[in-house]
Amino acid sequence: MSQKDTPQAALEVLVLKTLYRGPNHGFGITLHIEQASGELLRVEEGSLYPALHRLERDGLVSAEWRTTEKGRRAKIYSLTAEGLARLGELERSWEALSEGVARVLRFA
Amino acid sequence: MKTILRWFRKPADEALRDEIEEHLAQRAEHDGITLEEARRRFGNPLKIQEDVREVWLGKHAEAWLQDLRLTVRGLRRHPVFALGAVTALALSLGASTAVFSVVDRVLFRPLPFAGSDRLVVVGQSAVIEPAPFLLWPDYSDWQKSQTAFTSMTALAAGTYDCDLNEQNPLRIRCAGVAWNFLPVLGMAPQHGRDFLPSEDRRGAPRVALITDELWGSRFGRDRAALERTVSIDGLPTRIVGVLPANFEMPGLQAADVLMPMALPPPARPMMGGVLRVYARLKPGVTLEEARERLRGPFQEALQYVPAQFRNEVRLSVISLREARTGDARRASWLLLAAVVLMLLIACANVSNLLLARAASREREMAVRAALGAARGRIVRLVLLESLTLALLAGAAGLGLAWLLIRAFVSLSPASLPQLASASLDWRVFAFGFALSVVAGLLCGLAGAASAPRVEQLHGVRATGPRGLRLRETLLAGQVAVTLLLVAGASWLVAGFYQLTHQDLGFDASRVFTASVVLPQARYPTPAAQEAMWNSMIERCERIPGVEAAALADSLPPAGRTRTMIFQRILLDGQPPKVSGTGGMVPWRAVTPGYFETLGIPILRGRGFTEEDRSGPPLVILSASLERRLAGSQSAVGRVLRTGAQTVDYRVAGIAADVRNAGLALPADPEYYVLRRGSAPEVMRHSTLIVRAAAGSPLSSETLRREIQSLDATLPVNVQPMETRIGEIAARPRLLAVLLSVFAMAALLLASIGLAGVVAYQVSQRRREIGLRLALGATPGQARGFVIRRIAYPVALGLLAGGALALGALDYASPLLHGIAAHPWLLFAVAALACAALLAAWIPSREAARLDPQEALRSE
């Protein structure tokens, strides 16, 4: 199974979409992306956290420490209103991009 | 901003670590692998931390933070070096800051008066009264005719002791001022009101302004104190206002209460009415111009000066700041220079240390350069290190400065009141901070200049001759500066010692002085006053343990005395042959016990006795006055007249000369008049002198109680004579102490620096020394080899320092009279040479003990 490392820009929209489904912590986000893409995408864990913190800095997600049912402490991220808006924008631009790429590839 | 702050808190780092740990735990659980395996697959956690930090801080801040951490870590790994550097810098930064706090008040700090740079002191100055003054009629005239100033105001010369007579009498200082005193100076009362012109007239109801301090200590800051009438010197006076908290007299005179001068209408000729005059220059008028414009009024005023004195009188217009500080400015600039020199020495030391470290870190630096670190980054690292050291030292130095300032304030002489208010305020703090940064940059420059380039990564071990030469130059500079400080300090200390151990002409041991002022209200007539004085002497003579007691209106070695123009002293009816005034001659009115109490020998003739008090008027001359009046002939038995009086005094005897013009200046001739119970000898204030017998337990407190038992409302100020003399020597003492501290610190720093350079030499030249030893040199010769190398910079430094010292001592010579400077310069040179030898000796032992084989093999 070939797995491509997700580039940074893509990571952003994937994380936002994951959090659209509900608040989650870093590992949960990784897992979801891998499972939802049918193992086609693999998150480079080294770039996940810088990306998460970048989103937090820019106000697109908010974070707080919570205790899980297992009694462990984890940092939970949730989508903010700005994040929701940005998600919409990014979704549209990604769709445009992939449509455009597909067209060029079909054209030959 | 908040993003940066967030990352300056350690918790942020730890939080990220927790986050990642949690992620790893979950990954391990989910994938069924061990924690270590998960960690391995995760990636480089340090890189992730850096990246996240970069997210929050931005690219450059991250780099700076990294460098800062590196610096701190490097310093912690070499605590000896760090401690040495910080100590050296802290010493000099602290001293500099402390000295600045003092010097600032003298030289730089703006005066508390609005537009203080336009304020000047105006008047005539003469040989007999060097401080500028104006007589009341002249002041009135000048006010009308002058064109140089927007306004003028005046202060009656000589603030005086006065008594607040109520339940607890309080001795305070009163000053008589013109009604527009505050407005001209640019101040206003904080409560109540200022004086009115109508109150500045003889016969007007008495009013007063009190200082904020008096209002607090005496009236408890009660607003009701305003409009209250109190008794000052027995006369009812209404308090109309409170002066602002930052009020000070323009000439720094002590004053607790201001009252209108209330002089009678000006009329010539006028005796008394001597005023200190302050004025505000018109916009655009310089001091020179003001002098020009006042030439007319000055010439007019000159007409009223007796013709033979006219060419001794000059017009004087000086800025207020200069008038206040006088020769304190010279001392201040000197101190500041000394302190800057100290700082340079410390910087040189630290630079040397940094250079040594740079040499040992060259490998590390070259590797960094090879790995792509820009030269700028390396320079930044070096500067960051020196800045960190300097700022740390600055913080430590502030603590030292605080201690030093407290010491200065306790040593402060009464003649330098600015000192007493020196403190660690924001100006001083800012100066200390700025100085730390400058020091850090300076020290770092030397290291940064020798930052290596990539090309140097060729296995070359040490900084070659270039680095060594720089260090030797620094060393020479250090030696020169240290020589300056040591020479100056030893000169000042010698001068101070001489000042305080000279023969004063009288014996101050076991003598107490009690200064008393009799209030006008209770002792209105000279007879009443004299009766009280007599009771006081009798009471004092009866105190057990008292050997002798006397009364005088003034005391040596310094202080205000009554004076007579020399030209007006007639011996056998003849005025002395002198051109001009001949200067002022102090005179004192004393009781017969005076000479015995102070141990002043009577050289010829006899002293005063109790019987003389009811006989014809008598006078005793000092030996130098007899010489000036009668030449080589004796004056005993001859007749003296002074000034405008018609009394014939017979000269009873000649007393030995006594220091009466302060400790540094030669004695003025003086004469003593016997107190006989009538004016002009009797005054409202005088000083009791009491000598205790050897072994007697007499104390100031006992004396005060005895005197107050006669009249409980009299405030009495008792002081041992030796304390009084000590206060007079306070200023030279302060300077001597200060400079000695600097000199010793400089000597220490220079010695350490020297030892460091020699040690460095030894370590760098191990192969060469080993070779020499192997070829048959003795250990002694090996030492000689090392020591000889530093002889050159040390000798150079001594030469340069000596030349500088000659010039500097010239500049400083007005501060201490009569002490030859050059022997002390030689002493300093010798001392420094010995210290250098000692400092070089210890590390050179290393060279002698070198094992030749090991040294040759060392890489």
Interface residues (C-beta under 8 A of the other chain):
Chain A: H25 G26 F27 G28 T30 L31 E44 E45 G46 S47 Y49 P50 H53 R54 R57 W65 R72 R73 A74 K75
Chain B: T3 A15 L16 D18 E19 I20 E22 H23 A25 Q26 R27 H30 R41 F42 G43 N44 K47 I48 D51 V52 E54 V55 W56
